[in-house]
Amino acid sequence: MRLLLAVAVLVLAFVAYTEAQEDTVEGTITRFGQHVTEIGSNLLERGKDAIERAQNSDIAVASKKLFQDGWGKLKDTLADLIQ
């Protein structure tokens, strides 16, 4: 009877240990997924900020204005030549 009770306790302990290991692996995978998602979100946010700062920089604004003025002058010159 004692042997049967001891075997039953060992089986229950083994089952509990196995379930604890599965929770640990599952929890680790879940935490890893959350961590990767967080890193991706941070990277995306930083990228958007960098692009916005580059578009709004003084050099970018001045270059855009210069090209727009040059294109406008070229169109006017071509329009005068065609007429």
C-alpha positions in Angstrom: 0.0 0.0 0.0 2.8 2.4 0.9 4.6 1.6 -2.4 1.4 2.3 -4.4 1.0 5.6 -2.5 4.6 6.5 -3.1 4.3 5.8 -6.8 1.1 7.9 -7.0 2.9 10.8 -5.3 5.9 10.5 -7.7 3.6 10.4 -10.7 1.7 13.5 -9.5 5.0 15.3 -8.8 6.2 14.4 -12.3 3.0 15.7 -13.9 3.3 18.9 -11.9 6.9 19.3 -12.9 6.1 18.7 -16.5 3.3 21.2 -16.5 5.5 23.8 -14.8 8.2 23.2 -17.5 5.6 23.7 -20.3 4.4 26.9 -18.7 7.9 28.1 -18.5 8.6 27.4 -22.1 5.3 28.8 -23.2 5.8 31.9 -21.0 9.3 32.3 -22.4 8.0 32.2 -26.0 5.2 34.6 -25.2 7.7 37.1 -23.5 10.0 36.7 -26.5 7.2 37.6 -28.9 6.2 40.6 -26.8 9.8 41.7 -26.7 10.2 41.4 -30.5 7.0 43.3 -31.0 8.1 46.1 -28.7 11.5 46.4 -30.4 9.7 46.5 -33.8 7.4 49.3 -32.6 10.3 51.3 -31.2 12.3 50.9 -34.4 9.3 52.0 -36.5 8.7 55.0 -34.3 12.3 56.1 -34.5 12.4 55.6 -38.2 9.3 57.8 -38.7 10.9 60.5 -36.5 14.1 60.4 -38.5 12.3 60.7 -41.8 10.2 63.6 -40.5 13.2 65.4 -39.2 15.0 64.9 -42.5 12.0 66.2 -44.5 11.7 69.3 -42.3 15.4 70.1 -42.1 16.6 73.5 -43.5 18.7 71.8 -46.2 15.8 69.7 -47.4 13.4 72.7 -47.5 15.9 74.9 -49.2 16.7 72.2 -51.8 13.1 71.6 -52.5 12.5 75.3 -53.0 15.5 75.6 -55.3 14.4 72.7 -57.5 10.9 74.1 -57.7 12.1 77.5 -58.7 14.5 76.0 -61.3 11.7 73.8 -62.7 9.3 76.8 -62.9 12.0 78.8 -64.8 12.6 75.9 -67.2 8.9 75.6 -67.9 8.6 79.3 -68.6 11.6 79.3 -70.9 10.2 76.3 -72.8 6.8 78.0 -73.1 8.4 81.1 -74.5 10.5 79.1 -77.0 7.4 77.2 -78.2 5.4 80.3 -78.9 
